[in-house]
Structures are given as C-alpha cells and as structure tokens.
C-alpha cells in the first residue's frame, strides 16, 4: 500500500488519544482522515464526526449514566465507517467504545464486504488486561487485526490469542526524554495542578486542589505559584471555578503544558497519562484520584496491580505517592508536598525517575513512526 492514497478512519476518545492521534496522522503521508478527535487531530485535517468529549467517560457508574449518548454515538460511528469505506480503522485508547463499534461493523453485511476487500482494524494503546481480567485479551484478539502496545511486558497477553501485537515504546517519550531541560532555580516555586481532562474528573478533583492550595498558604508556603494547564473540553468550567479561589492559579493552554511541567517544582495530578509525562520529565509528582464510591469499591476488588501510575508499575515500586479514593484528602496531599520539600526525598525520587528512561523508549525508532509504518503496510 506504499503508493496508494489511504483512507484512515481514526477514533480517539480523550485528550491523550487526541494528542497521539494528531502525531500519528502527521506521520502518514498520502492519506485522507475521517473519524472522531479533538483539537490536535483537527489541526492536522480531521473533521470530527461529533465532539470527542461525548466519549470521555470513565468508571462503571459514570458510563451507565452516559449510556444513551454512547449508544447513539456507536451507531453513528458504525454508519460513518460503512459510508466512508476506509482502508484502516485506527482506534486510539477508548477500547470499550472501539470494540463495540468494530463488532457491529464486522457483523454488518456491508462491513463484511469491506473486510473481504481489505479493511483492517488496528488499535493503539494496549487495553490494561494485565491489571484486571486478563482473559479480556481473547476478546480483543477477535476484534482487532493489529495492536500497538507501548511495553514489552504487554505483548504476551495478546499474542497468546493470536493477535499481532507490536511493542513500539511510549509515543510521548520521543518528544520528552532529554528534550526539555529544567529551568534554573528561581525563588518562585511552581506547583502544577492537573485535575484531569474529563469533566467528571475535574468536578471531583478541582475542589480538592482548591483545599490543598488554601491549606498550603495557611501553613506558610507563600513562595509557591500555582498553574493549571486547561484542555478545551473543561476550560470554561475551570475558569469559572478558579475565579472564586482565594489564591488564584494561572491558567495556561494544555498545548503549553510541557513548558510548564519543565519549570515545575512539583505537580499534583489526576491519575492518567499526565503522570507518565511528568515521570519522563523527572518532575516530582503526587498522583490523586477520586471516583464514584461504587466504582472505586468495585475497582479495588477486581484490579490486580498495586499501583495506577505507569512509573510505579514499570519500576515495581512506589516512586510517585498515590492518594486514591478516601485517601485523596487535602491534609494527605499537603503532607506529601511537605515531604517533597525535603532535598534528600526530592533527589531520591528524581534519580528513580531517571533510572526508567530506557524503559519508555524503543531502540529501533520513534513510536509514532513505527505506528505510521505499520498502518501503511
């Protein structure tokens, strides 16, 4: 397919997938793109079928409350694929939505014809079957034709069921490790706050972060400056909320977040891709998360890993403190901040983050190049 103009139907369900989707699209020459994405994918030519935020839902209870919208969007996406007749359907993260869409395409008579004519289904970001219900890998092997995993340890979970799985390294690492240098020491210490990219996350974590800021100031930490990178889907809400804070953080576009991260003294962030980004930049970080109590209760009983942060999982130890569920309280976060103000504690964490640099990357090339080449073949 080297000389043929490809048509690629891309599906991204959240901000991190949109960022990655934009990078992958920019690497694939002589191609047309349709599908679902946000501002990063739209910046390289995608006209999104509907707002990506409709898919940005996480948690069992939260998904149930969003079921009607998701059902409608699944049907709309299936119809669009059948109409557009792409060569490749490339889904990025959001495996549950992608699985539902592809199952329906595979069953549809027109979808079967497309598959006979060479339609392929490829997925980026291995579903975390190693964390819970490893048997789910068999179902994904029946849905996808090719899977791009980030890490070697993920590959056997899927290849055992016959799914062509390739470890490409973490795409973000290509642009972060060694590329952003810490600024010189300044009297002003920046604490970056990231309450998440989904509205449900922001509504739960932003009030907690406000408590943390207030408590730090009451405890005499007056030299800190607070910054929040904001994404398009939650920008207006965050602006309205922080306008009421006694200590007002600066708001910056998420597109400028790496410059902010590189200057940060430390970060307090929602569990997710951002913690991996900060680990690659060697920024001391505290990971927090709050979900619906029912979702959290169920999750604690079915998840098989000790940690939620990739850096902790990769190194098999607690590098980033994780304060989840009932532990995500202002006093606990402030205690963690105070610990990270101790030079020896900070230096130990930074050295551990540096030790993981080679685990994020592949020796044979940038992850986005490897994925783009795989789509072309």
C-alpha positions, 0 to 999 in steps of 0.5 A: 500500500506504499503508493496508494492514497489511504483512507484512515478512519481514526477514533480517539476518545480523550485528550491523550488519544487526541494528542497521539492521534494528531502525531500519528496522522502527521506521520502518514503521508498520502492519506485522507482522515475521517473519524472522531478527535479533538483539537490536535487531530483537527489541526492536522485535517480531521473533521470530527464526526461529533465532539470527542468529549461525548466519549470521555467517560470513565468508571462503571457508574459514570458510563451507565449514566452516559449510556444513551449518548454512547449508544447513539454515538456507536451507531453513528460511528458504525454508519460513518465507517460503512459510508466512508469505506476506509482502508484502516480503522485506527482506534486510539485508547477508548477500547470499550467504545472501539470494540463495540463499534468494530463488532457491529461493523464486522457483523454488518453485511456491508462491513463484511464486504469491506473486510473481504476487500481489505479493511483492517482494524488496528488499535493503539494503546494496549487495553490494561488486561494485565491489571484486571481480567486478563482473559479480556485479551481473547476478546480483543484478539477477535476484534482487532487485526493489529495492536500497538502496545507501548511495553514489552511486558504487554505483548504476551497477553495478546499474542497468546490469542493470536493477535499481532501485537507490536511493542513500539515504546511510549509515543510521548517519550520521543518528544520528552526524554532529554528534550526539555531541560529544567529551568534554573532555580528561581525563588518562585516555586511552581506547583502544577495542578492537573485535575484531569481532562474529563469533566467528571474528573475535574468536578471531583478533583478541582475542589480538592486542589482548591483545599490543598492550595488554601491549606498550603498558604495557611501553613506558610508556603507563600513562595509557591505559584500555582498553574493549571494547564486547561484542555478545551473540553473543561476550560470554561468550567475551570475558569469559572471555578478558579475565579472564586479561589482565594489564591488564584492559579494561572491558567495556561493552554494544555498545548503549553503544558510541557513548558510548564511541567519543565519549570515545575517544582512539583505537580499534583495530578489526576491519575492518567497519562499526565503522570507518565509525562511528568515521570519522563520529565523527572518532575516530582509528582503526587498522583490523586484520584477520586471516583464514584464510591461504587466504582472505586469499591468495585475497582479495588476488588477486581484490579490486580496491580498495586499501583495506577501510575505507569512509573510505579508499575514499570519500576515495581515500586512506589516512586510517585505517592498515590492518594486514591479514593478516601485517601485523596484528602487535602491534609494527605496531599499537603503532607506529601508536598511537605515531604517533597520539600525535603532535598534528600526525598526530592533527589531520591525520587528524581534519580528513580525517575531517571533510572526508567528512561530506557524503559519508555523508549524503543531502540529501533525508532520513534513510536509514532513512526513505527505506528505510521509504518505499520498502518501503511503496510 
